[in-house]
């Protein structure tokens, strides 16, 4: 048998209208063409699909089986067509995000909540990009956007600036280094540095300060949560380096101070890495715009503006 979607639509239309003439009008074809189509289906199936000489026209047992298939298959086909139409028009798609910034989850969650409401047909997922090679995964289409502070020259990938931030030194108020106007790489040599559980090459304090100066802290302690890092710092169990907006936003006590890294401070920029052919997708552009707005809002709130 060679059953086509039009055959399923025909069976459904005849059953719903109860006659060939009305079904033909519904389907937009002539009654003669509809009759030929029915005969063709019956010839293929080897059974009659209708109870002849019944008014209204009724389906036979075999016709009811075909109708059941039509009721199951046609909605799935319609949903698939709508999904493909949404993809073409930029209303639907997939937004799987990898984050190479451990501190950025708190910033990104409000962004995704607003995005989900604006684009309900886009499949959203988030993965910690520090657990795998996020940028190669972007090129392989395993993820669709990577939040990173380390842009690379990658064919087929665009790095869109999101916002700037300053990594700052954090120490307990009574710590000797808290008395300095700024800290240098050498100041870390005898300290316990508390960091996120991330490879050192991906931490600003190492990539921008310690590694170039060939300075190794006395000890490095890895902690998952920002709140715990700040509690340990406030208890004088070590020092840390965190993005300025993270420290200003946090309300876990106040027994710590921040100082610039080096006299002039260090400025870093966060990017959204996206495949070139998806930069102009409506939902992609919306996410980037909303991410920038949320970052500005967060920084202003943290600064008390």
Secondary structure, DSSP 8 states (H G I E B T S, - for coil): ----HHHHHHHHHHHHHSSHHHHHHHHTS-HHHHHHHHHHHHHHHTS--EETT-SS-EE-HHHHHHHHHHHHHHHHHHHHHHHHHHHHHTSSEEEEEEES-GGGHHHHHHHHHHHHHH-TTEEEEEEEGGGTTHHHHHHTTS-SEEEES-----TTEEEEEEEEEEEEEEEETTSGGGGSSEE-GGGGTTSEEEE-SS-GGGSHIIIIIIHHHT---SEEEE-S-HHHHHHHHHTTS-EEEEEHHHHHH--S-S-EEEEEESTT--EEEEEEEEEGGGTT-HHHHHHHHHHHHHHHHHHHHHHT-
